[in-house]
Amino acid sequence: MQNRNVILAIDEGTSGTRAAVVAADGHVSCLAYTALQVDSPRPGVVEQDANALLEKTLDVCRDTLAQAAREGLRVIALAVATQRATGVLWDTHTGRPLVPAMVWQDTRYAHDLDQLAPDWDARLRSHVGRPAGVRSPYLWAARHLRDTPAVADAWRARRLAFGTVDSWLLWHLSTQRACVTTPTNATSCSAYVLGEHRYLTAWVEALGFPPELLPELRQDADDFGRTRPDLLGIDVPILACAGDQLAGAVGLGCLDAGQSMCLHGTGSFVDLVLGPSLPARSGQSDSTLTMTARRCHDVSHFSVETFVATTGSALNWVCDKLHWFDDAKQISALAATVPSARGVTFIPALTGLRVPQMQPDARAALNGVSMATTQAEIAHAILEGIAHSVTSCIDANREVAGIPVTELVVGGGLSGSDTLLQMQADLTGLPIHRMKETDRASLRGIAWLAGASGLLWDSLDQARTTTEPDAVFTPRIGADERAGRRALWHARVASELNHVQAFAPH
């Protein structure tokens, strides 16, 4: 069989790591996956074993490379997408982690950051596009430098390295043995000056972190050295490294200002691409964060992101805990049998609201139920509540970005529901594009970043022509009906917010 050139792509997430090869026609094949363990030894603390993460990532790469060899495919480069703000501290002499990695879901230092917020939030918002927040890999590392003898000893001996998962993997995979990071990863750690491609060193110093320990900033598409043949058995250039969500946006073809992406999983994340300009109101919203969408050829492209925390998990809740429906597919099928929910609304705020305002004490609500309400109408209301919530995210992103939204590209589990996507089109007034193989978007996108400078494609624009649309949903209702349905939704959300305010402890 004639050899065909492919790029080996890694997608190292929080709950699992996978590898695959991506060909010039955009096809993703030779996929290998393994689960990762996440530990929470006490409330607020979320950790992983960085060494297990590395070993399992190497395992899936070796599995993929073996499959590729059997199929006569020739790997010519490596590309790496990773979970974002997970911190690792390791010994550069042994290559071993010194403490468990702090996962991005960790909130153990929320109180400490809250105390710094009054003095720092305004500056952080204007420079890094987000407030102090509830977690910081830099504060975590600073506390280990102070309190963990092994970390302090390694620092004194100048054999300590710090970075996020991208830094950890690249240090091991590359012959460069450099401690580096990329903008799509650094942005999520809340000390990356968005418009200037540098660190806000005064902030990391305020956290007690020594700036000389910061990973070197590279680009998301860059020269990261060559792979170590002793680890993977191949000697190829490493040409891209990016945060997984942002790699997914690239892989769904969201490259242009005005394109919006919604990935449906446990929650629903909504990103709006801006291009090289920062958003008009960057940092002015607690719920809508400014992201580096990608940086290549010395140009940063930005996006804004907000999310609904419980959408897929809300469907699981009504099925598994309340036993109202058998599964999510039944909800979608029943919802399609009625033209509307007849005034019933469901707010999927099981862990609080982010839009129209951050209110962690808000709760899910089912309103407008009467003796005449049917199970199908409740199913319709549940799906419509998710569609309304995503529409509110799009509105929030648009307000911060200051640009119009032209289309919405969707992926993830819930995007398989035609009923939900038609509701989404009706409520947003936008065409909704569902792509094929959306679950492989991060693998495809990181490969595009690696291969779009002439290796497999001449540009990202050319690479995205390989994506295959699965379906397009266009609005079926007019502006007046849309405004009426949105007004009812806003009224019900306002009622829940008023309830929280009225019963909040004084």
C-alpha positions as CSV (number, residue, x, y, z in Angstrom):
1,M,0.0,0.0,0.0
2,Q,1.3,3.4,-0.9
3,N,2.4,5.6,2.0
4,R,0.2,8.6,2.8
5,N,1.4,11.5,5.0
6,V,-0.5,12.1,8.2
7,I,-0.1,14.1,11.4
8,L,-0.2,12.4,14.8
9,A,-2.6,14.4,17.0
10,I,-2.9,14.1,20.8
11,D,-6.0,15.3,22.7
12,E,-5.2,15.1,26.3
13,G,-8.3,15.9,28.3
14,T,-9.2,15.8,32.0
15,S,-11.2,12.5,32.0
16,G,-9.3,10.8,29.2
17,T,-6.5,11.0,26.7
18,R,-6.6,10.0,23.0
19,A,-4.5,10.0,19.9
20,A,-5.3,9.7,16.2
21,V,-3.8,10.5,12.8
22,V,-5.2,13.3,10.6
23,A,-4.8,13.1,6.8
24,A,-4.8,15.9,4.2
25,D,-8.5,15.1,3.4
26,G,-9.4,15.9,7.0
27,H,-10.1,12.2,7.9
28,V,-9.3,11.3,11.5
29,S,-8.4,7.6,11.9
30,C,-6.4,5.1,14.0
31,L,-8.1,6.5,17.2
32,A,-6.9,5.2,20.5
33,Y,-8.3,6.3,23.9
34,T,-7.8,5.6,27.6
35,A,-9.5,7.0,30.7
36,L,-7.7,9.1,33.2
37,Q,-8.3,9.2,37.0
38,V,-9.3,12.4,38.7
39,D,-9.0,12.5,42.5
40,S,-10.7,14.8,45.1
41,P,-9.2,13.9,48.5
42,R,-11.1,16.7,50.2
43,P,-13.7,19.4,49.2
44,G,-12.3,22.0,46.8
45,V,-9.2,19.9,46.0
46,V,-9.0,18.2,42.5
47,E,-5.8,16.4,41.5
48,Q,-4.3,14.1,38.9
49,D,-1.1,12.0,38.8
50,A,0.9,13.8,36.1
51,N,3.1,10.8,35.6
52,A,0.1,8.5,34.9
53,L,-1.2,11.2,32.5
54,L,2.1,11.1,30.6
55,E,2.3,7.3,30.5
56,K,-1.2,6.9,29.3
57,T,-0.7,9.6,26.6
58,L,2.4,7.7,25.4
59,D,0.3,4.5,25.4
60,V,-2.4,5.8,23.1
61,C,0.2,7.4,20.8
62,R,2.0,4.0,20.5
63,D,-1.3,2.3,19.8
64,T,-2.2,4.9,17.1
65,L,1.3,4.7,15.6
66,A,1.0,0.9,15.4
67,Q,-2.4,1.1,13.7
68,A,-1.0,3.8,11.3
69,A,2.0,1.6,10.4
70,R,-0.4,-1.4,9.6
71,E,-2.4,0.9,7.3
72,G,0.7,2.2,5.5
73,L,0.4,5.8,6.8
74,R,3.5,7.9,7.3
75,V,3.5,10.3,10.3
76,I,5.3,13.5,9.4
77,A,4.5,15.7,12.4
78,L,3.1,15.8,16.0
79,A,0.4,18.2,17.3
80,V,-0.8,18.4,20.9
81,A,-4.1,19.6,22.4
82,T,-4.5,19.6,26.2
83,Q,-6.7,20.5,29.1
84,R,-5.8,24.1,30.0
85,A,-5.2,25.4,33.6
86,T,-3.9,22.2,35.3
87,G,-0.6,22.9,37.0
88,V,2.4,20.5,37.3
89,L,5.7,20.8,39.3
90,W,8.5,18.5,38.4
91,D,12.2,17.7,38.9
92,T,14.2,18.3,35.7
93,H,16.9,15.8,36.8
94,T,14.5,12.9,37.3
95,G,11.6,14.0,35.1
96,R,9.2,13.1,37.8
97,P,6.4,15.2,39.3
98,L,7.0,16.3,42.9
99,V,3.4,16.7,43.9
100,P,0.0,15.7,42.4
101,A,-1.1,18.0,39.6
102,M,-3.7,20.7,40.5
103,V,-6.6,20.2,38.1
104,W,-8.4,23.3,36.6
105,Q,-11.5,22.4,38.6
106,D,-9.7,22.9,41.9
107,T,-11.0,25.7,44.1
108,R,-8.9,25.2,47.3
109,Y,-7.5,28.8,47.0
110,A,-10.8,30.6,46.2
111,H,-10.8,32.4,49.6
112,D,-7.2,33.6,49.2
113,L,-7.9,34.9,45.7
114,D,-11.2,36.5,46.9
115,Q,-9.1,38.5,49.4
116,L,-6.8,39.8,46.6
117,A,-9.7,40.6,44.3
118,P,-10.5,44.1,45.5
119,D,-7.0,45.3,44.8
120,W,-6.4,43.4,41.6
121,D,-9.6,42.7,39.7
122,A,-9.8,46.0,37.8
123,R,-6.2,45.6,36.6
124,L,-6.7,41.9,35.8
125,R,-9.8,42.6,33.8
126,S,-8.2,45.2,31.7
127,H,-5.0,43.2,31.0
128,V,-5.9,39.5,31.1
129,G,-9.6,39.7,30.4
130,R,-10.9,38.1,33.6
131,P,-11.0,38.7,37.4
132,A,-8.9,36.8,40.0
133,G,-11.4,34.0,39.9
134,V,-11.4,30.9,42.1
135,R,-8.2,29.0,41.1
136,S,-4.6,29.9,40.2
137,P,-1.8,27.4,39.2
138,Y,0.7,30.1,40.2
139,L,-0.7,30.5,43.7
140,W,-0.8,26.7,44.0
141,A,2.9,26.4,43.0
142,A,3.9,29.3,45.3
143,R,2.3,27.5,48.3
144,H,4.3,24.4,47.5
145,L,7.5,26.4,47.2
146,R,6.8,27.6,50.7
147,D,5.4,24.5,52.3
148,T,6.7,21.4,50.5
149,P,10.4,20.6,51.2
150,A,10.9,18.6,48.0
151,V,9.7,21.5,45.9
152,A,11.7,24.1,47.8
153,D,14.8,21.9,47.6
154,A,14.4,21.4,43.8
155,W,14.0,25.2,43.4
156,R,17.1,26.0,45.4
157,A,19.1,23.4,43.3
158,R,17.7,25.0,40.1
159,R,16.1,21.7,39.0
160,L,12.5,22.7,39.4
161,A,10.1,23.1,36.5
162,F,6.6,24.5,36.5
163,G,3.9,24.5,33.8
164,T,0.5,23.4,32.7
165,V,-0.1,20.1,31.0
166,D,1.1,21.4,27.6
167,S,4.4,22.3,29.3
168,W,4.7,18.9,31.0
169,L,4.0,16.9,27.8
170,L,6.2,19.0,25.6
171,W,9.1,18.8,28.0
172,H,9.0,15.0,27.9
173,L,8.1,14.6,24.2
174,S,10.5,17.1,22.7
175,T,14.3,16.8,22.2
176,Q,14.4,20.6,23.2
177,R,13.7,19.7,26.8
178,A,12.4,23.3,27.2
179,C,9.7,24.4,29.6
180,V,7.2,26.3,27.4
181,T,3.6,27.1,27.1
182,T,1.2,28.5,24.5
183,P,-1.3,31.4,24.6
184,T,-4.5,29.3,24.5
185,N,-3.2,27.6,27.6
186,A,-1.7,30.6,29.4
187,T,-4.8,32.7,28.9
188,S,-6.8,30.3,31.2
189,C,-4.3,30.7,34.0
190,S,-5.2,34.4,34.4
191,A,-1.8,36.1,34.1
192,Y,-1.4,36.4,30.3
193,V,-1.6,39.9,28.9
194,L,-3.9,39.3,25.9
195,G,-2.8,42.1,23.6
196,E,0.9,41.9,24.3
197,H,1.8,38.2,24.4
198,R,3.5,38.5,27.8
199,Y,2.9,37.7,31.4
200,L,1.5,40.1,34.0
201,T,4.5,39.5,36.2
202,A,3.3,41.9,38.9
203,W,0.3,39.6,39.5
204,V,2.3,36.4,39.8
205,E,4.7,38.1,42.1
206,A,1.8,39.2,44.3
207,L,0.8,35.5,44.5
208,G,4.3,34.7,45.8
209,F,5.4,33.0,42.5
210,P,8.9,33.7,41.2
211,P,8.6,35.0,37.6
212,E,11.8,33.2,36.6
213,L,9.9,29.9,37.0
214,L,7.3,30.9,34.4
215,P,7.3,28.7,31.2
216,E,8.6,30.5,28.1
217,L,5.7,31.8,26.0
218,R,5.6,30.3,22.4
219,Q,2.8,30.4,19.8
220,D,0.1,27.8,19.4
221,A,1.6,27.0,16.0
222,D,5.3,27.0,16.5
223,D,8.5,24.9,16.3
224,F,8.6,22.8,19.5
225,G,11.6,20.7,18.5
226,R,11.5,17.1,17.4
227,T,10.0,14.0,19.0
228,R,12.3,11.8,21.1
229,P,12.6,8.5,19.2
230,D,13.3,6.6,22.4
231,L,9.7,7.5,23.6
232,L,7.6,7.1,20.5
233,G,9.9,5.5,17.9
234,I,9.5,8.4,15.5
235,D,11.6,11.5,14.8
236,V,9.3,14.2,13.5
237,P,8.8,17.9,14.2
238,I,6.3,19.0,16.9
239,L,4.5,21.9,15.2
240,A,1.4,22.8,17.3
241,C,0.2,22.9,20.9
242,A,-3.1,24.5,22.1
243,G,-5.9,24.3,24.6
244,D,-8.4,21.6,23.8
245,Q,-11.5,23.8,23.6
246,L,-9.8,26.3,21.3
247,A,-8.4,23.5,19.1
248,G,-12.0,22.2,18.8
249,A,-13.1,25.6,17.5
250,V,-10.5,25.5,14.8
251,G,-11.5,21.9,14.0
252,L,-15.1,22.9,13.6
253,G,-14.0,25.6,11.1
254,C,-14.7,28.6,13.4
255,L,-11.9,30.9,12.2
256,D,-13.7,34.1,11.2
257,A,-15.0,37.1,13.2
258,G,-18.7,36.5,13.9
259,Q,-18.6,32.8,13.9
260,S,-19.9,31.2,17.1
261,M,-19.4,27.7,18.4
262,C,-21.4,25.7,20.9
263,L,-20.0,22.5,22.3
264,H,-22.7,20.5,24.2
265,G,-21.4,18.2,26.9
266,T,-22.1,18.1,30.7
267,G,-22.5,21.8,30.2
268,S,-22.7,23.9,27.0
269,F,-19.8,26.1,26.1
270,V,-20.4,29.0,23.7
271,D,-17.5,30.8,22.0
272,L,-17.6,33.8,19.6
273,V,-14.6,34.3,17.4
274,L,-13.4,37.9,17.1
275,G,-10.3,37.9,14.9
276,P,-7.1,39.9,15.8
277,S,-9.0,42.6,17.7
278,L,-9.7,42.4,21.4
279,P,-13.4,42.6,22.4
280,A,-14.9,46.0,22.9
281,R,-15.8,45.3,26.6
282,S,-13.0,42.8,27.5
283,G,-13.0,41.9,31.2
284,Q,-16.2,43.8,32.0
285,S,-18.3,40.7,32.6
286,D,-17.7,38.0,35.2
287,S,-19.5,35.4,33.1
288,T,-18.0,36.1,29.7
289,L,-14.3,35.6,29.5
290,T,-11.9,36.7,26.8
291,M,-9.8,33.9,25.3
292,T,-6.9,33.6,23.0
293,A,-8.5,31.6,20.2
294,R,-5.1,30.9,18.6
295,R,-1.7,32.6,17.9
296,C,0.3,31.8,14.8
297,H,2.5,33.9,12.5
298,D,3.0,36.3,15.4
299,V,-0.7,37.3,15.3
300,S,-3.2,36.5,18.1
301,H,-6.8,35.9,17.3
302,F,-9.3,36.3,20.2
303,S,-12.7,34.9,21.2
304,V,-15.1,35.4,24.1
305,E,-16.6,32.5,26.0
306,T,-19.4,31.8,28.4
307,F,-21.2,28.7,29.3
308,V,-24.3,27.0,30.8
309,A,-22.9,24.6,33.5
310,T,-25.7,22.1,33.5
311,T,-27.4,21.1,30.2
312,G,-26.4,17.5,29.4
313,S,-26.3,16.9,33.1
314,A,-29.8,18.4,33.5
315,L,-31.2,15.8,31.1
316,N,-29.4,13.1,33.0
317,W,-30.9,14.5,36.2
318,V,-34.5,14.4,35.0
319,C,-34.0,10.9,33.7
320,D,-31.8,9.2,36.3
321,K,-33.0,11.0,39.5
322,L,-36.5,12.1,38.8
323,H,-37.3,9.2,36.4
324,W,-39.6,11.4,34.3
325,F,-38.1,10.0,31.0
326,D,-36.1,6.9,30.0
327,D,-33.2,8.8,28.5
328,A,-32.3,12.0,26.6
329,K,-33.4,10.5,23.3
330,Q,-36.9,10.0,24.6
331,I,-37.0,13.7,25.7
332,S,-36.0,14.8,22.2
333,A,-38.5,12.4,20.5
334,L,-41.4,13.5,22.8
335,A,-40.6,17.2,22.4
336,A,-40.9,16.8,18.6
337,T,-44.5,15.6,18.9
338,V,-45.9,19.0,20.1
339,P,-45.6,22.4,18.5
340,S,-44.8,24.2,21.7
341,A,-44.5,23.9,25.5
342,R,-47.7,26.0,25.9
343,G,-46.1,28.5,28.3
344,V,-44.2,25.9,30.4
345,T,-40.5,26.9,30.9
346,F,-37.6,25.1,32.4
347,I,-34.5,26.9,33.7
348,P,-31.5,24.4,33.8
349,A,-29.7,26.3,36.6
350,L,-28.9,23.2,38.8
351,T,-25.7,24.8,40.0
352,G,-26.6,28.4,39.6
353,L,-26.8,31.0,36.8
354,R,-24.0,32.7,34.8
355,V,-26.2,34.7,32.5
356,P,-27.7,37.3,32.6
357,Q,-25.7,37.6,35.8
358,M,-23.5,35.5,38.0
359,Q,-25.8,34.1,40.7
360,P,-24.5,30.8,42.2
361,D,-27.6,30.6,44.5
362,A,-30.1,30.5,41.7
363,R,-31.7,27.2,41.1
364,A,-33.4,25.2,38.4
365,A,-37.1,26.0,37.9
366,L,-40.1,24.5,36.1
367,N,-42.8,27.1,35.6
368,G,-46.2,27.4,34.0
369,V,-47.4,23.9,34.7
370,S,-51.2,23.3,34.8
371,M,-53.5,20.3,35.0
372,A,-53.6,20.3,31.2
373,T,-49.8,20.1,30.8
374,T,-48.6,16.9,29.1
375,Q,-45.3,14.9,29.4
376,A,-44.5,15.9,25.8
377,E,-44.9,19.6,26.7
378,I,-42.5,19.2,29.7
379,A,-40.0,17.5,27.4
380,H,-40.4,20.4,25.0
381,A,-39.8,22.9,27.8
382,I,-36.7,21.1,29.0
383,L,-35.1,21.2,25.6
384,E,-36.3,24.8,25.0
385,G,-34.7,25.8,28.3
386,I,-31.3,24.6,27.0
387,A,-31.9,26.5,23.7
388,H,-32.9,29.7,25.6
389,S,-29.8,29.4,27.9
390,V,-27.5,29.0,24.9
391,T,-29.2,32.0,23.2
392,S,-28.5,34.1,26.4
393,C,-24.9,33.0,26.2
394,I,-24.7,34.2,22.5
395,D,-26.3,37.5,23.5
396,A,-23.8,37.9,26.4
397,N,-20.9,37.2,24.1
398,R,-22.2,39.6,21.5
399,E,-22.5,42.4,24.1
400,V,-18.9,41.9,25.3
401,A,-17.5,41.4,21.8
402,G,-19.2,44.3,20.2
403,I,-19.6,42.4,16.9
404,P,-22.6,40.7,15.3
405,V,-22.9,36.9,15.3
406,T,-23.3,35.4,11.8
407,E,-23.7,31.7,12.4
408,L,-23.5,29.0,15.1
409,V,-21.6,25.8,14.6
410,V,-22.5,23.0,17.1
411,G,-20.9,19.9,18.4
412,G,-21.0,17.4,21.3
413,G,-23.6,15.0,22.5
414,L,-26.8,17.1,22.6
415,S,-26.1,18.4,19.1
416,G,-27.5,15.0,17.9
417,S,-31.0,16.3,18.7
418,D,-32.6,17.8,15.6
419,T,-35.4,19.1,17.8
420,L,-33.0,21.1,20.0
421,L,-31.1,22.5,17.1
422,Q,-34.3,23.7,15.4
423,M,-35.3,25.4,18.7
424,Q,-31.8,27.0,18.7
425,A,-32.2,28.3,15.2
426,D,-35.7,29.7,16.0
427,L,-34.6,31.5,19.2
428,T,-31.3,32.9,17.9
429,G,-32.5,33.8,14.4
430,L,-29.2,32.2,13.2
431,P,-28.4,29.3,10.9
432,I,-27.2,26.4,13.0
433,H,-24.5,24.2,11.4
434,R,-23.9,20.7,12.7
435,M,-20.7,19.1,11.4
436,K,-19.8,15.4,11.0
437,E,-17.3,13.9,13.5
438,T,-17.8,16.8,15.9
439,D,-16.4,14.6,18.7
440,R,-13.0,14.6,16.9
441,A,-12.9,18.4,16.4
442,S,-10.0,19.0,18.8
443,L,-7.8,16.3,17.1
444,R,-8.6,17.7,13.7
445,G,-8.1,21.4,14.8
446,I,-4.7,20.8,16.4
447,A,-3.5,18.9,13.3
448,W,-4.6,21.8,11.1
449,L,-2.6,24.2,13.2
450,A,0.5,22.0,12.8
451,G,0.0,21.4,9.1
452,A,-1.4,24.6,7.7
453,S,1.9,26.2,6.7
454,G,2.5,24.1,3.7
455,L,3.0,20.7,5.3
456,L,-0.5,19.2,4.4
457,W,-2.4,22.4,3.7
458,D,-1.5,25.9,2.5
459,S,-3.6,27.6,5.2
460,L,-6.2,27.1,7.8
461,D,-8.8,28.3,5.3
462,Q,-7.8,25.5,3.0
463,A,-7.7,22.9,5.8
464,R,-11.3,23.8,6.9
465,T,-12.6,23.0,3.4
466,T,-12.1,19.3,4.4
467,T,-14.9,19.6,7.1
468,E,-18.1,17.8,6.2
469,P,-21.4,19.4,7.2
470,D,-24.0,17.1,8.6
471,A,-27.1,19.3,8.7
472,V,-28.1,23.0,8.7
473,F,-31.1,24.3,10.7
474,T,-32.6,27.7,9.7
475,P,-35.1,29.7,11.7
476,R,-38.8,28.9,11.0
477,I,-40.4,31.7,13.1
478,G,-40.5,35.4,12.6
479,A,-39.0,38.2,14.7
480,D,-42.3,38.9,16.6
481,E,-42.8,35.4,17.8
482,R,-39.1,35.1,18.7
483,A,-39.3,38.3,20.8
484,G,-42.4,37.0,22.6
485,R,-40.8,33.7,23.5
486,R,-37.6,35.4,24.7
487,A,-39.6,37.9,26.7
488,L,-41.4,35.0,28.6
489,W,-38.0,33.4,29.2
490,H,-36.4,36.6,30.5
491,A,-39.4,37.2,32.8
492,R,-39.1,33.7,34.3
493,V,-35.3,34.1,34.9
494,A,-35.9,37.5,36.5
495,S,-38.5,35.9,38.8
496,E,-35.9,33.3,39.9
497,L,-33.3,36.0,40.5
498,N,-35.8,38.1,42.5
499,H,-36.6,35.0,44.6
500,V,-32.9,34.5,45.4
501,Q,-32.5,38.2,46.3
502,A,-35.6,38.2,48.5
503,F,-34.5,35.1,50.5
504,A,-30.8,35.7,50.6
505,P,-29.4,35.9,54.2
506,H,-28.9,39.5,55.3
